[in-house]
Amino acid sequence: MVDNEMARVKGFPMRAFQNIKKANDTLYDYVLLDTGFNHVDLTRQYHPIYIDSVSGKYLLERNHFLSREKILEKNILIDGDHMYYDFYGGAIPGPVMVRFRGTLENMDIFKYVSIAIAVEDSVTHESDYLEAISIMQSSYMHPNGTIPFDVTMAVSKPPPSYIMKVFLYNEFMHPFKGNVTATIYRLGAINDTSDTKAPTTITQVSASLSP
């Protein structure tokens, strides 16, 4: 989960940092690299836009953002205390990005509501991937208990037998209200060379990648 101090305290835009499993993963718009900029797939697809002089980390931007095709959008109005609110459960139509946006109401520091994506084998139900971001810990809460948010996460395409679940997770089943929309975008080919830049509202940041 992301503990985003600047977003939570100062009201800066919420960000999602995801760990990349493979060094040649080039789905993401931006990559934060732990070590030197020397992996062959990254040098072909990305260029550095910032190098931190203290940590030596590189911030890379993709040379050409992948195209996005909206394939599903679902809105849920929430007024209850259920543990799960499901947006999607089914096959993964290629590599995708999932954008979550909306507002939670009647919130306080003890309510742990997260946006989550899980990928599992449809036969064995063995989990391959689970990413969750606590909205309370990663976003600014207004004095009236409302939390607006807008964040995007990326998912690579797993083997055909796997399915993806997109949901809101209310860990302690506390009552709250909300209006939340999840939108799934199919990404273009990995080697897409289109010059069309993606909207800034659905960019993705990734962290902790080593070549």
N, C-alpha and C positions, 0 to 999 in steps of 0.2 A: 504494500500500500504506500501511497505517497503522503508524506507529512510536509506540506507545502507552506512554509512559514510566511513567505511574502504574500501569497494569495490569501491565507487565512487571516492575517493580521492587517495587511495594508489594502486588501481588496484587489490585488493584481489578478489578471486572468489565470484561471486554474490550468495546470499543466499535467500531462500524464507521462511519466518516465517509465519505459518498459525495458526489460533486459532482453537483448537479442541472443538467441540460442546459438546461432551460427555466424561466423565472421563474415560470410559472404551474403548475408541477408541484406537486400537492397530495396525493401519495401518502403522504408521510412523516408520522410521528407528531410528530417534532420537527425544526425547521429552524434552522440557525445562519446568520443573515443578515449579509452583509458591510456593508450600508448600511442606511439608514433603513427603517422599517416602513411602506411606503407603496404596495406593489403591490396592485392591486385584488383579485386572486384570493387573496392571502395574508390581507388584512384581512378578507375574508369567511369564510375557513376556519380562521384561526389567531388566537391572542392572545399577546402577549408575556408571558413569565414572568420574564425577567431581561434587563437591559441593562448591558453592561460599560462603566463610566465612562471607561476608558482607550482601548479600541479602538473603542467605539461600536457593537459588534456586538450584535445582538438574538438571544435564544434564544426561539423561538416554539413553542407547543404547539398541536396541532390541537384545535379546539373539540369535535369528536366523532370518536373514533377509528373507522377503517373496520372493518367486520366481517371476520373471518377464517374461511375454510372450508378445513379440511385436505383436500387432494386426493391427496397422495402422501407416503409416508415410506419411506426406505430406510436400512438399517444395513449397515455394512461393517466386518468384523473384519480388521485389517491386520497382516501379519507378513511384510515383504518390502522390496523396493527399487524397485518400479515407479515410473515417472514420473507416471502418471495413475491415479487411482481414480475411476471414474465413478459418479455417483449418478443422473443423469437426462440424457437427450438427446432432445428432441422439441419438439412445438408448445407454445406458451405460452398457457395457458388464461385470458387476461386479465391484468391487472396482478397481480403476485404478490409475496409475501415468502418468502424461503428462510431457514430457521433451521438453523444448523449447531451441533451440540453433541456433546461426547464427551471423550475423553482420549487423548493421544498418550504413548507410552512409549519408553524408550531414546533420548531426545532429548539434544542438546547444542547449543551456540551455533553450530555449523557446519552444522546441518541446517535447510534452508529448505523447510518444508512450508507450503503456502498453501491456503486455501479459495478457490474461484474460481467465478465465473459468467460465461459468455460468451454473447452473442447474435449470430447471424450469418445471412446469407441462405442458405437451404437449397439454392439453385440455384447461385449464384456463389461461395458460401462467404466472401463479403466480410464482415468483422467490423463490427458496428454498436456493440458494447458489450463491454467486458471489465473486470471488477472482481475484484481479488485481494487477500486480506489474509494476510500472513505470520503464522502462529500463533506462531512462535518470537519474532518481534519485537513482538508485540502482547499477549502473555499471560505470566503468571508461571510460571516453571519451578521445580518443587520440587527440592530437593537430590538426590532419587533419579532425576531425569530425566523425570518425568511432567509433562504440561501439560494440565490440564482447561480447557475453554473452552465458551462458549455465546454465540453472536452471530447476528444477523439482518441480512439485506440485502434491499433492495427492487428490483424490476425493473418498469418500465413495459411495457405491451403494445405491441410493434412491429407492422409490417404482417404480414398473414397468411402471407407466404412465409418468415418468419423462424422460427428455432428457437432454443431455449435449451439450453445445456449447463451442468450443475452437477457440479463435480468437485473432487478434492483433487489438488494439484500438488506433486510431490516434485522440485524443480528439479534437484538434483544426484544424484538416484537413490541417496541414502544409505539404508541399511537402518534401519527403525524399526518399532514396533508401535503399534497404536491400535484404538480402538473408537469409530467416528464415525457419527452419524446425521444425515441431511439430511431436513428436512420442508418441503414446499412448501404454502403457504397461498394460496388465491385471495382477493383483496381485494374488498370490497363496492364499490358504485358510488362514483365520485369525490365526488358530492354527498350521500352517505349522511349522514343526520342522526340515526342511532341514538344513544341515550344510553348504550349499553353500552360500557364501557371495555375496551380490549384488555388481555390479560395483560401484565404488565410484562416478562416474559421475551422477548417478541417485539416490543419497540419498536425503532424505527429512528431514527438520528440522521443528519442530512444537513448538509453544509457548503458554503461558498463559493457562495452564491446571490446574484445581483444582479438587481434589478428592471429 
